[in-house]
């Protein structure tokens, strides 16, 4: 069975990079070797693998990668740390239409 991996790297400038690959070991080596001069990580080496999730469906892996790329650093860090309570809290909608927060916003509007 073939696996696909969504991964998060810590770059030497303290930024986080999200990618997808079918060979996680090879891809981390490529990042650190600077195989692709135009890549985001090329000037931010060395990189350290902080997180990966495996998938059997490449479309699921690509979809998850796209979702992670939109996440804030704090939310990515919660995932890396395995802090799923914080991740859930960060994922909740906090606008006035959310039933949990509606009364808070109503107080502000008055």
C-alpha positions as CSV (number, residue, x, y, z in Angstrom):
1,X,0.0,0.0,0.0
2,X,1.3,3.4,-1.0
3,X,1.3,6.2,1.5
4,X,1.3,10.0,1.1
5,X,2.5,12.3,3.8
6,X,1.5,15.8,4.8
7,X,4.4,17.3,6.9
8,X,5.4,20.4,8.8
9,X,9.0,21.5,8.9
10,X,10.6,24.0,11.2
11,X,13.0,26.2,9.2
12,X,16.1,27.8,10.6
13,X,14.4,31.2,10.5
14,X,11.7,29.8,12.9
15,X,9.1,29.7,10.1
16,X,7.0,26.6,9.5
17,X,6.7,25.0,6.1
18,X,3.9,22.6,5.1
19,X,4.3,20.1,2.2
20,X,3.1,16.8,0.8
21,X,5.1,13.9,-0.5
22,X,5.0,10.2,-1.1
23,X,8.4,9.6,0.5
24,X,8.9,11.6,3.7
25,X,12.5,10.6,4.4
26,X,13.7,11.4,0.9
27,X,11.8,14.7,0.9
28,X,13.3,16.0,4.2
29,X,16.8,15.1,2.8
30,X,16.0,17.0,-0.4
31,X,14.9,20.1,1.6
32,X,18.1,20.0,3.7
33,X,20.3,19.4,0.6
34,X,18.7,22.4,-1.1
35,X,17.8,20.3,-4.1
36,X,15.4,23.0,-5.4
37,X,17.0,26.5,-5.4
38,X,13.6,28.2,-5.9
39,X,11.9,26.4,-3.0
40,X,10.8,28.3,0.1
41,X,13.1,26.2,2.3
42,X,16.3,26.6,0.3
43,X,17.4,29.7,2.0
44,X,16.0,28.6,5.4
45,X,18.1,25.4,5.9
46,X,18.5,23.3,7.9
47,X,15.0,22.2,8.4
48,X,13.6,19.9,11.1
49,X,10.6,17.6,10.6
50,X,8.1,18.4,13.4
51,X,5.0,16.7,12.3
52,X,3.6,14.3,9.6
53,X,0.4,12.6,8.9
54,X,0.1,9.7,6.5
55,X,-2.8,9.1,4.0
56,X,-3.5,6.3,1.6
57,X,-5.5,8.6,-0.7
58,X,-3.4,11.2,-2.4
59,X,-6.4,13.5,-2.8
60,X,-7.0,13.5,0.9
61,X,-3.3,14.3,1.5
62,X,-3.4,17.2,-0.9
63,X,-6.7,18.5,0.6
64,X,-5.2,18.4,4.1
65,X,-2.0,20.1,3.0
66,X,-4.1,23.0,1.5
67,X,-6.1,23.3,4.7
68,X,-2.9,23.4,6.9
69,X,-1.3,26.0,4.7
70,X,-4.2,28.4,5.6
71,X,-3.9,27.8,9.3
72,X,-2.3,30.3,11.7
73,X,1.1,29.4,13.2
74,X,-0.6,29.0,16.6
75,X,-3.0,26.5,15.2
76,X,-0.2,24.5,13.4
77,X,1.7,24.5,16.7
78,X,-1.2,23.0,18.5
79,X,-1.4,20.2,16.0
80,X,2.4,19.6,16.2
81,X,2.1,19.5,20.0
82,X,-0.9,17.1,19.9
83,X,-2.9,19.7,21.9
84,X,-6.2,18.8,20.4
85,X,-8.2,20.7,23.0
86,X,-6.4,23.9,22.0
87,X,-6.7,23.0,18.3
88,X,-10.5,22.6,18.7
89,X,-10.7,25.9,20.5
90,X,-8.7,27.7,17.8
91,X,-10.9,26.1,15.2
92,X,-14.2,27.4,16.6
93,X,-16.0,30.2,14.9
94,X,-16.0,33.3,17.2
95,X,-18.2,35.7,15.3
96,X,-21.6,36.9,16.3
97,X,-23.5,34.2,14.4
98,X,-22.0,31.4,16.6
99,X,-24.5,30.3,19.2
100,X,-21.7,30.1,21.9
101,X,-20.7,33.7,21.5
102,X,-23.9,35.4,20.4
103,X,-24.7,36.7,23.9
104,X,-21.2,38.1,24.2
105,X,-21.7,40.1,21.0
106,X,-25.2,41.2,22.0
107,X,-23.7,42.7,25.2
108,X,-21.2,44.7,23.1
109,X,-23.9,46.0,20.7
110,X,-26.1,47.3,23.6
